[in-house]
Amino acid sequence: MKIGNLLINSIHKIQSKKDAQDSFKEHLEQEQKKQDSEPEKKELSEEELTDAIENFESAKFAKERGIHASVTPGLRVVLSDSQGKQIRQMSGEEFLDLRTAVQEQVSQGKLIDKKI
């Protein structure tokens, strides 16, 4: 009787390990599919960023408020006010994403929910 119980327990343990391995493989496959379906991010060029900054500075609201944008080493964007005080610093990618969202006229609530 003890041998039978040991055999059944061993079979259950083996099956549990196999189920866990199958679950892990399934998870990895789903992650791979997810990564494959996501669009590849292209490399940010300094020229693209400079064009976006020029476009930003020519906007009416930036001129009215005296907001200035500049590029720092490492393709970071610094927004400063008319007195030169730094308002915000962000990556170039984030700046472009925000500019795109504004140009698409995304509402503020949706912008927060959007993955940037």
C-alpha positions, 0 to 999 in steps of 0.5 A: 500500500505504501509503495502504491501511495509513493508511486502516486505521489511521485506521478503527481509531482512529475505531472505538477513539474511538467504542468509548471514547465508547460505554463512557463513555456506558454508564458514565454511564447506569449511574451515573444508574440507580444514583443513581435507585435509591438512596432519597433522604435526607430532610433531618434536622430538629432535632426528630428529632435531639432525639427520638433523643437523648432516646430514647438517654439513656433507654436502660438502658445509657446511664444505667448508664454515665453517657453523655450526648448533646447537640446542637451547632450544625450538628446535630452530636451529642457523646457525653460521659461522666459527668465531662463528657469528650467520648467521640465527636462525629458528625453527626446523620445518623450518630447516627440511622443508628447508633440505627436499627442498634442498634434493629434489633439489627444485629450488630457485624460487619454494622454495619461493613459497612453503608453509613452 
